[in-house]
Amino acid sequence: MGELTVALAEAVTTRDVVQAVADHVLPPFRADGLVVWLIEGGRLDVVGATGYPQEFLSLVDRLPLTETTPVTDVLGTGTPRFIGSLAEYGRRYPTMRHVAEASPRNAWAFLPMIASGRSVGSCVVSFTRERVFSDEERTLLTALSGLVGQALERARLYDVEHARAQELQRGLLPRKLPRLPVACAAARYLPAGRGEEVGGDWYDLIPLSGDRVAMVIGDVMGHGITEAATMGRLRTAVRTLADLDLPPDELIGHLNDLVSDLGDDFYATCLYAVFDPTTRTCTFCMAGHPPPVIVHPDGTVLCPHLAADPPLGAAEPPFEIHELHLPEESLLVLCTDGLVESATRDVDKGLAQLRQILAQAVPRIPHLWSGRQDDDVGRLEDLCDTVVSALLPARDQTDDDAALFIAHTRGTAADDVATCSLPDDPRAAGQAREYVRKQLAIWELDDLTVTTELLVSELVGNVIRHAKGPMRLRLLRSRSLICEVYDGSLSTPRIRHASYTDEGGRGLQLVAALSRRWGARYLHDGKCIWTEQSLPC
């Protein structure tokens, strides 16, 4: 009883309790079978068993409480039942004889499990040979069942909270990462080995205007439901700020304000990167986060040695911006410190090991650099599994969450980008329309010519009336047709509600009606107003 008490005190889940009973109750009694039921919604559900085939367990699972069985009898009376032979079983419960005959056992101790003065379930300790139970054995088994009942009630409460925590975690992380023309990605989240097994690590892949893409990974310090909820707030904030097309340093600055407002005990690390496929540049900020690892198509693995700003909640702006040029079709690998750091390994050693694993694993992946995007995702999933299994062979030996994010980036082909400069006078609209007609004819997108001419006319006309040059037009052919007009003004375009008698003010309404999406992003020397149109089928 002392050994069982210690084992039950250490048991966390229902499975742990069942295993403790199997290890510490069956051997002293020379028993070889165990089934544990818990009451759930007017029925008895099998939550654990030892020594029985699955076919038999299916017969005794989900038993209605109204059915007459040894299990329901002990629950109704609160008194154990000891049955020493198959014949005795048949005399007591003739309607259940077929269940006993299907069982590989010939003696049973049916025990009620009581917690807080009420029945929570039942367990049966069974024996292959027929048996006469002594008074001492009956007393001891009854006492043991009381210990087990208390432990199972605690474990069931934990299981319910654990299930809610896991549901919360799944709801806060992306269910599926988008597949974009310039980037596809795979990721892994690995909870801590013990405890509630949820935490504050997150990742995301966010499409931006101009065919650019944002990649983010973060880690709220600590793990538990509170940290998971904080992670959800930060991830939502990142998506909202990314939609505003803020540069990485400004976005990280807003996140820092958010974390600081949560209190002095909240800290988080974050890496936010923006990849521009037309220039193949990756611009990013690191707030207390490990640096990215880049894998080139020739197999070279690099990890830039960059000084990170302090974590969110402890940092002071401005945040430093870093810029990397990525060769065509590179891998960008982001991770949290739980993947590369442990009690026996510091971050630098872990990053070195990550580089070594990638250098060995990537060349073994067939067609990674020349395959279809759908196939690439599967290859990246396999690569994630390889990295995780090599760096974290035993998750139960760590108390930190870990996240891994691997993106395959692609540059935009030169013939999918068309740019022209425009004069800062009314002639610009006509020149823009002419350029659109010629370029869409080259791209065989003549069906979009009329609409695109109207869009560039309105955008260029707004610049002439309300902004200033220099002015530039850029067209991008991707999964949509992107039209961008650049100017030298920081004024913000807004849709007006024009009245019936107004002669103007409907330009942006027309832009919104003709395009799938539109917006503005701000540069250090001006702004860009952009539209997206769906390509014809």
Salt bridges, closest charged atoms under 4 A:
GLU3 OE1 - HIS24 ND1 3.93
ASP32 OD1 - ARG105 NE 3.36
GLU40 OE2 - ARG156 NH1 3.49
ASP45 OD1 - ARG43 NE 2.88
GLU88 OE2 - ARG92 NH2 3.17
GLU101 OE2 - ARG97 NE 2.92
GLU137 OE2 - ARG131 NH2 2.59
GLU153 OE2 - ARG118 NH2 2.77
GLU153 OE1 - ARG156 NH2 3.15
GLU161 OE2 - ARG164 NH1 3.05
GLU197 OE1 - HIS162 NE2 3.98
ASP204 OD2 - ARG235 NE 2.94
ASP204 OD2 - ARG239 NE 2.92
ASP245 OD1 - ARG212 NH2 2.51
GLU328 OE1 - ARG280 NH1 3.90
GLU329 OE1 - HIS408 NE2 3.17
ASP374 OD1 - ARG179 NH1 2.89
ASP375 OD2 - ARG372 NE 3.33
ASP376 OD1 - ARG379 NH1 3.07
ASP376 OD2 - HIS408 ND1 3.26
ASP376 OD2 - ARG410 NH2 2.13
GLU381 OE1 - ARG188 NH1 2.53
ASP385 OD1 - ARG188 NH2 2.97
ASP416 OD1 - ARG477 NH2 2.58
ASP425 OD2 - ARG427 NH2 2.84
GLU434 OE2 - LYS438 NZ 3.33
GLU453 OE2 - ARG437 NH1 2.46
GLU484 OE1 - ARG474 NE 2.73
GLU484 OE2 - ARG521 NH2 3.00
ASP487 OD2 - LYS527 NZ 3.04
ASP502 OD2 - ARG496 NH2 3.80
ASP525 OD2 - HIS524 NE2 3.90
GLU532 OE1 - ARG516 NH2 3.02
GLU532 OE2 - ARG517 NH2 2.84
